[in-house]
Amino acid sequence: MAVERVRKGESAARVIAAYGFNRTTVYKWLKAIKQPGLGMRALRSRKAPGRPRRLSSWQEKQVLRWVNGHDPRQYGLDFGLWTRVARLEGIRDVFEEDQA
């Protein structure tokens, strides 16, 4: 919407003030839409790059079933809160056995 307002003739400074955006962000957007062949498509959201998942969709659902509504002591752990390390160790124990 901010880019559209600037394209229609409103000053960039006024649009920036209205939305509270960072000045450089709006100018980056205006520069991006000037790319040949892209136009407003340059501003479309896209999946953020990141580390690839290590678990399959099925495995992620399985871990959620184990953790959601269960106490770690039910699985033989010494404490009553799920920690990142406890989840990681459990995941490694189960899913690495499946791959072996």
C-alpha positions in Angstrom: 0.0 0.0 0.0 2.9 2.4 0.8 4.4 1.9 -2.6 1.1 2.4 -4.3 0.6 5.7 -2.5 4.0 6.9 -3.6 3.3 5.7 -7.2 0.1 7.7 -7.2 2.0 10.9 -6.4 2.1 11.2 -2.6 5.4 12.2 -1.2 7.6 9.3 0.1 8.2 11.3 3.3 4.5 11.6 4.0 3.8 7.9 3.4 6.8 6.9 5.6 5.4 9.1 8.4 1.9 7.7 8.0 3.0 4.1 8.3 6.0 4.5 10.5 8.3 2.6 8.2 12.0 3.0 8.1 12.9 5.5 5.3 15.4 3.1 3.7 12.9 0.3 3.6 10.4 2.2 1.5 13.1 3.4 -0.9 14.3 -0.2 -1.3 10.8 -1.2 -2.2 10.6 1.6 -4.7 13.9 0.5 -6.3 12.8 -3.1 -6.4 9.6 -2.4 -8.4 11.7 -0.7 -11.0 13.4 -3.9 -12.0 12.7 -4.8 -15.6 10.0 -7.4 -16.0 9.1 -7.6 -12.3 7.3 -4.5 -11.2 5.1 -5.0 -8.2 5.8 -8.8 -8.3 9.2 -7.9 -6.8 7.5 -7.2 -3.6 5.6 -10.5 -3.3 6.3 -12.5 -0.2 8.3 -15.7 -0.7 9.5 -18.4 1.5 12.4 -17.3 3.6 15.6 -19.3 3.1 16.8 -21.2 6.0 18.3 -24.5 7.2 16.5 -27.5 5.7 14.3 -29.5 8.0 15.9 -32.6 9.5 12.7 -34.3 10.3 10.0 -35.3 7.9 6.5 -34.0 8.3 5.4 -37.3 9.8 8.3 -37.2 12.3 7.5 -33.7 13.4 3.9 -34.7 14.1 5.1 -37.7 16.0 7.3 -35.5 18.3 4.4 -33.2 18.9 2.2 -36.2 19.9 4.9 -37.3 22.4 5.3 -33.9 24.0 1.9 -32.3 23.9 0.0 -33.2 27.1 2.7 -35.6 28.4 5.1 -35.2 31.3 8.8 -36.0 30.6 8.8 -38.3 33.6 6.4 -40.6 31.8 9.3 -41.3 29.4 11.8 -41.9 32.3 13.3 -38.5 32.5 14.2 -37.0 35.9 12.5 -33.7 35.5 8.9 -32.4 34.9 9.6 -29.9 32.2 10.4 -30.4 28.5 13.8 -28.9 27.7 15.3 -28.5 24.3 18.0 -30.9 25.1 15.6 -33.6 26.4 13.5 -33.3 23.2 16.6 -33.4 21.0 18.0 -36.5 22.8 14.6 -38.2 22.5 14.4 -37.4 18.8 17.9 -38.7 18.2 17.3 -41.9 20.1 14.1 -42.8 18.2 14.7 -41.5 14.7 18.3 -42.4 14.4 17.4 -46.0 15.3 14.8 -46.0 12.5 17.5 -45.0 10.0 20.0 -47.5 11.1 
